[in-house]
């Protein structure tokens, strides 16, 4: 564009504001707290601060079997930021006790609350910036994306998948960790103001409380069935080989506190399940078992395969996992055409309503609840019956208020 040209509307709409790179914490990288004296000093500083407390935690999920926190970051106005290494402490309950009644700000709280709870850190009040952004209909809700759109700064995320169990932690990682809580207080203020002005703060409060009080996830049924490549296994014997290898791998991973995929790749499990070796030499000859560490433990893996080969026929796994919920919707038109009609109507209503609110459909109502409602609806399709069903299946009141009338209509057969 020359100096004499006027900007067109397209130019204005597609222009991107310059972002300020955020590369260093405002007060520098805090010293990592590793002992009781340091923890007490951090507690004193945080107690002297004011307002809500930004909190984050770093795990090592791709490297460790456990989901422990290997670093906890906190920031409060007037207190600055604090980095706490929880490995040297039995728990962080002394810290939790003095901040329990303050509002905690987390981003994607469901990821961090379980590992914080293991440290006896449990909030009484919560503000989740990711959930707030979802309810407001922000198109991207990651912390880096919100930093750009709401605060006009760019936040690097290059160390998010690092092995945070590493000691000592590199300076660059600590800088990244401190920056993760640097923006949360300001971001919370902006999102809270938008929630208030849009009338959606009550919705957010319900969601925050739901996140805060959610029970621990129940263990998966047959978790071995989630092994990558297992869909290629066609026989019950092959599935049993996959199951026994998965169980053997899980036991070793837990004992060594190493991520299961680093003990034995999923590709090795599925390869053995497809090949169904009947001798240790056949197992060792598979390319997926050619790695040095895998070959060194070939006897251990063979014992698992041998157990599978000796499992009685009647005890072999079925091809499909047992389920307690409705079948996949793609099968409904043939199996239950009336339920398929209900689901189509419900989905259309939920999609239209979510779009009018500018939020993802899954935040308006989880797809699983919608499927269960349409597969086995209450005897009465009344608004009251639908409201009760939604409540019994975990929907929050704001979701029920927005959806119960439309879903009641979707369940009611249309006259031809």
C-alpha positions in Angstrom: 0.0 0.0 0.0 1.4 3.4 -0.9 1.1 6.5 1.3 -1.6 7.9 -1.0 -3.9 4.9 -0.8 -6.7 4.7 1.7 -7.0 1.4 3.7 -9.9 -0.7 2.5 -12.3 -2.4 4.9 -10.6 -5.7 4.1 -7.3 -4.2 5.1 -8.6 -3.0 8.4 -10.3 -6.3 9.2 -7.3 -8.5 8.5 -4.6 -6.2 10.1 -3.1 -7.8 13.2 -1.9 -5.6 16.0 1.7 -5.8 17.0 2.2 -8.1 20.0 4.7 -7.4 22.7 6.8 -10.5 23.4 6.8 -11.4 27.0 10.1 -13.1 27.7 11.1 -12.3 31.2 9.1 -12.1 34.5 8.5 -8.5 35.7 10.6 -9.0 38.9 13.0 -11.5 37.4 13.0 -15.3 37.9 12.2 -16.1 41.6 14.5 -18.3 43.6 13.0 -21.8 43.8 11.8 -22.7 47.3 13.2 -26.0 48.4 13.2 -25.9 52.2 11.0 -25.1 55.1 12.5 -21.7 55.7 11.9 -20.7 52.1 8.3 -22.0 52.3 7.6 -19.9 55.4 9.1 -16.8 53.7 6.9 -17.4 50.7 3.8 -17.9 52.9 4.5 -14.6 54.7 4.9 -12.7 51.4 1.7 -14.2 49.9 -0.2 -13.5 53.0 0.9 -9.8 52.9 -0.3 -9.5 49.3 -3.9 -8.6 48.3 -6.5 -10.0 46.0 -6.8 -13.4 44.3 -3.9 -15.7 43.9 -2.7 -17.1 40.5 -1.6 -20.7 40.7 -0.1 -23.1 38.2 1.6 -26.5 38.4 4.0 -28.4 36.1 3.9 -32.1 35.7 6.0 -34.6 33.7 3.2 -36.7 32.1 5.1 -37.7 29.1 8.0 -38.9 31.2 6.7 -40.2 34.5 4.0 -42.7 35.4 2.7 -40.5 38.2 0.9 -37.3 37.6 2.7 -35.5 40.5 3.4 -31.8 40.5 7.1 -31.1 40.1 6.8 -27.3 40.4 4.1 -25.1 41.8 3.9 -21.4 40.8 2.0 -18.7 42.7 1.6 -15.0 42.2 -0.4 -12.3 44.1 -0.5 -8.5 43.9 1.9 -7.0 46.3 3.6 -10.4 46.8 5.3 -11.1 43.4 5.8 -14.6 42.0 6.9 -17.7 43.9 8.3 -21.0 42.5 8.0 -23.9 44.9 9.6 -27.3 44.4 7.2 -29.7 46.1 9.6 -32.7 46.0 11.3 -31.8 49.2 8.0 -31.5 51.2 5.5 -34.1 52.4 2.8 -31.7 51.2 2.1 -28.0 50.9 -0.8 -27.9 53.4 0.8 -25.0 55.5 0.6 -22.9 52.4 -2.9 -24.1 51.5 -4.2 -23.3 55.0 -3.4 -19.6 54.7 -4.7 -19.2 51.2 -7.7 -21.6 51.3 -10.3 -18.8 51.7 -8.8 -16.6 48.9 -9.9 -16.9 45.3 -7.5 -19.1 43.3 -7.0 -18.3 39.6 -6.0 -21.3 37.4 -6.1 -21.8 33.7 -7.6 -25.2 32.7 -8.1 -26.0 36.4 -9.2 -29.6 35.8 -5.6 -30.4 34.7 -3.9 -29.0 37.8 -6.4 -29.5 40.7 -5.7 -33.3 41.0 -2.0 -32.9 41.5 -2.5 -29.9 43.8 -4.9 -31.9 45.9 -2.2 -34.6 46.3 -0.1 -31.8 48.0 -3.1 -31.0 50.2 -3.8 -27.8 48.3 -7.6 -27.5 47.7 -9.3 -24.1 47.0 -12.5 -23.0 48.5 -13.1 -20.5 45.7 -11.9 -20.8 42.1 -11.7 -18.7 38.9 -10.7 -20.7 35.8 -9.6 -18.4 33.0 -10.0 -21.1 30.3 -13.6 -21.9 31.3 -14.4 -18.2 31.5 -13.1 -17.7 28.0 -15.2 -20.7 26.8 -18.4 -19.3 28.3 -17.7 -15.9 26.7 -17.3 -17.7 23.3 -13.7 -16.8 22.8 -12.5 -18.6 19.6 -9.2 -19.8 21.2 -9.0 -20.4 24.9 -5.3 -21.5 25.4 -3.3 -19.3 27.7 -1.0 -18.1 24.9 -4.0 -17.3 22.7 -5.7 -15.3 25.4 -2.6 -13.5 26.2 -2.5 -12.3 22.6 -6.2 -11.4 22.2 -6.9 -10.0 25.7 -3.6 -8.5 26.7 -1.7 -7.9 23.4 1.4 -9.9 24.4 2.9 -13.0 23.0 3.7 -15.8 25.5 6.0 -18.6 24.4 4.9 -22.2 25.4 7.9 -24.1 24.3 8.5 -25.9 27.6 5.0 -27.0 28.3 5.8 -30.7 27.5 9.2 -30.7 29.2 10.3 -33.2 31.8 9.7 -31.2 34.9 11.0 -33.9 37.1 14.5 -32.9 35.9 16.8 -31.5 38.6 18.1 -28.9 38.6 15.5 -27.2 36.5 17.1 -25.1 33.7 16.9 -21.3 34.0 14.8 -21.1 30.8 12.2 -23.5 32.2 11.9 -21.5 35.4 11.5 -18.3 33.4 8.7 -20.0 31.5 7.1 -21.3 34.7 7.1 -17.8 36.3 5.5 -16.3 33.2 2.7 -18.8 33.3 1.3 -17.0 36.4 2.5 -13.5 35.4 -0.7 -12.7 33.4 -3.4 -14.6 35.2 -4.5 -11.8 37.6 -4.9 -9.2 34.8 -6.5 -11.8 32.5 -9.0 -12.7 35.2 -10.0 -9.0 35.6 -10.7 -8.6 31.9 -12.7 -11.9 31.6 -14.6 -11.2 34.8 -15.6 -7.8 33.6 -16.9 -9.3 30.3 -18.8 -12.0 32.2 -20.5 -9.4 34.4 -21.4 -7.1 31.4 -22.7 -10.0 29.4 -24.8 -11.4 32.3 -22.9 -14.7 32.2 -21.1 -14.5 35.5 -23.6 -16.7 37.2 -23.0 -19.4 34.6 -19.3 -19.1 35.1 -19.6 -19.4 38.9 -21.6 -22.6 38.5 -18.9 -24.0 36.2 -16.1 -23.0 38.6 -17.8 -24.7 41.5 -18.4 -27.8 39.4 -14.7 -27.9 38.5 -13.7 -27.3 42.1 -15.9 -30.0 43.6 -15.7 -32.6 40.8 -14.8 -36.1 42.2 -11.7 -37.9 41.0 -12.2 -39.7 37.7 -13.2 -43.3 38.1 -10.7 -45.8 36.6 -11.3 -46.6 33.0 -12.9 -50.0 32.2 -10.4 -52.1 30.2 -7.9 -49.2 29.7 -5.7 -51.6 27.6 -8.3 -51.2 24.8 -7.0 -47.6 24.2 -3.6 -49.0 23.0 -2.8 -47.4 19.6 -3.2 -49.8 16.7 -5.4 -52.3 18.7 -8.2 -51.8 16.2 -6.2 -53.9 13.8 -6.3 -56.9 16.1 -9.0 -59.4 14.9 -8.9 -62.3 17.3 -9.7 -62.8 21.0 -6.3 -64.4 21.4 -4.6 -61.3 20.0 -6.6 -59.1 22.3 -5.5 -61.2 25.2 -1.9 -60.8 24.2 -2.5 -57.0 24.1 -4.1 -57.1 27.5 -1.3 -59.1 29.1 1.4 -57.0 27.6 -0.4 -53.8 28.6 -0.7 -55.0 32.2 2.9 -56.1 32.3 4.0 -52.7 30.9 1.8 -50.8 33.4 3.2 -52.7 36.4 6.8 -52.0 35.3 6.0 -48.4 34.5 4.4 -47.8 37.9 7.3 -49.5 39.7 9.9 -47.4 37.9 7.8 -44.3 37.7 8.3 -44.0 34.0 5.6 -43.1 31.4 4.3 -46.5 30.0 5.1 -45.5 26.4 8.7 -45.1 27.3 8.8 -48.6 28.8 7.2 -50.3 25.8 5.7 -48.5 22.8 2.1 -49.1 21.9 3.3 -50.2 18.5 5.1 -53.1 20.1 2.0 -54.2 21.9 -0.2 -54.1 18.8 2.4 -55.8 16.7 2.6 -58.7 19.1 -1.1 -58.9 19.3 -1.4 -59.1 15.5 1.5 -61.6 15.1 0.5 -63.8 18.0 4.0 -65.3 18.6 4.1 -68.8 20.1 7.8 -68.7 21.1 10.1 -66.1 22.7 12.3 -66.1 19.6 9.3 -65.1 17.4 8.5 -62.3 19.8 12.1 -61.0 19.8 12.2 -61.2 16.0 9.4 -58.6 15.6 10.9 -55.2 14.5 8.9 -53.4 17.3 10.9 -55.5 19.9 14.3 -54.7 18.4 15.1 -51.8 20.6 18.0 -52.3 23.0 15.9 -51.8 26.2 13.1 -54.0 24.8 15.5 -56.8 23.9 17.1 -56.7 27.3 13.7 -57.4 28.9 12.4 -59.8 26.2 12.0 -62.6 28.9 9.6 -60.3 30.8 7.6 -59.5 27.8 7.5 -63.1 26.7 6.1 -64.2 30.0 3.2 -61.9 29.4 2.6 -63.3 25.9 2.9 -66.8 27.2 0.2 -66.1 29.9 -2.0 -64.8 27.1 -1.4 -68.0 25.0 -2.4 -70.1 27.9 -5.6 -68.2 28.8 -8.6 -70.5 28.3 -10.8 -69.8 25.3 -13.8 -68.9 27.4 -11.8 -66.2 29.2 -10.6 -64.3 26.1 -11.7 -60.7 25.7 -14.6 -59.9 23.4 -14.0 -57.9 20.3 -16.0 -55.0 21.6 -15.7 -53.5 25.0 -18.7 -53.7 27.3 -20.5 -50.4 27.6 -23.1 -49.0 29.9 -24.2 -46.1 27.8 -25.9 -45.8 24.4 -24.2 -47.4 21.3 -22.4 -45.1 18.8 -24.9 -42.8 17.1 -24.0 -44.0 13.6 -25.8 -47.3 14.5 -29.0 -45.6 15.7 -30.8 -45.2 12.3 -30.8 -49.0 11.9 -31.1 -50.1 15.6 -33.4 -47.4 16.9 -34.7 -45.0 14.2 -36.9 -43.1 16.7 -33.9 -42.4 18.9 -32.0 -41.3 15.8 -34.7 -38.8 15.0 -34.7 -37.5 18.6 -30.9 -37.1 18.5 -31.0 -35.2 15.2 -33.6 -32.8 16.6 -31.7 -32.3 19.8 -28.4 -31.7 18.1 -29.9 -29.2 15.8 -31.4 -27.3 18.7 -28.2 -27.4 20.8 -26.1 -26.3 17.8 -28.4 -23.4 17.0 -28.6 -22.3 20.7 -24.8 -22.5 21.2 -24.1 -20.5 18.0 -26.5 -17.8 19.2 -24.6 -17.6 22.4 -21.2 -17.8 20.7 -20.0 -20.7 22.7 -19.0 -24.3 21.9 -21.9 -26.8 21.9 -20.2 -29.0 24.4 -20.1 -26.2 26.9 -23.8 -25.7 26.6 -24.4 -29.4 27.2 -22.0 -32.3 27.0 -22.6 -34.6 24.0 -22.8 -37.7 26.3 -25.7 -36.3 28.3 -27.6 -35.4 25.1 -27.0 -38.9 23.7 -28.2 -40.6 26.9 -31.3 -38.3 27.0 -32.3 -39.2 23.4 -31.5 -42.9 23.6 -33.5 -43.5 26.8 -35.6 -40.5 27.5 -37.8 -40.1 30.6 -41.3 -41.5 30.2 -42.7 -38.0 30.2 -41.1 -35.6 27.7 -42.2 -32.7 29.8 -39.9 -29.8 30.6 -39.9 -30.9 34.3 -38.9 -34.5 33.4 -36.2 -33.3 31.1 -34.9 -30.9 33.7 -34.7 -33.7 36.3 -32.9 -36.0 33.8 -30.3 -33.3 33.0 -29.7 -32.6 36.7 -29.3 -36.3 37.5 -26.7 -36.5 34.8 -24.6 -33.6 36.0 -25.8 -30.7 34.0 -25.5 -27.3 35.8 -28.6 -25.2 36.4 -27.7 -22.6 33.8 -27.4 -25.3 31.2 -30.7 -26.8 32.2 -32.4 -23.4 32.0 -31.1 -22.8 28.5 -31.8 -26.2 27.1 -34.7 -28.0 28.9 -37.5 -26.5 26.8 -35.9 -27.1 23.5 -34.9 -30.6 24.4 -38.4 -31.3 25.6 -39.6 -30.4 22.1 -36.9 -32.4 20.4 -38.0 -35.6 22.3 -41.7 -35.1 21.4 -42.7 -37.0 18.2 -43.8 -34.7 15.4 -47.1 -35.3 13.8 -46.8 -36.4 10.2 
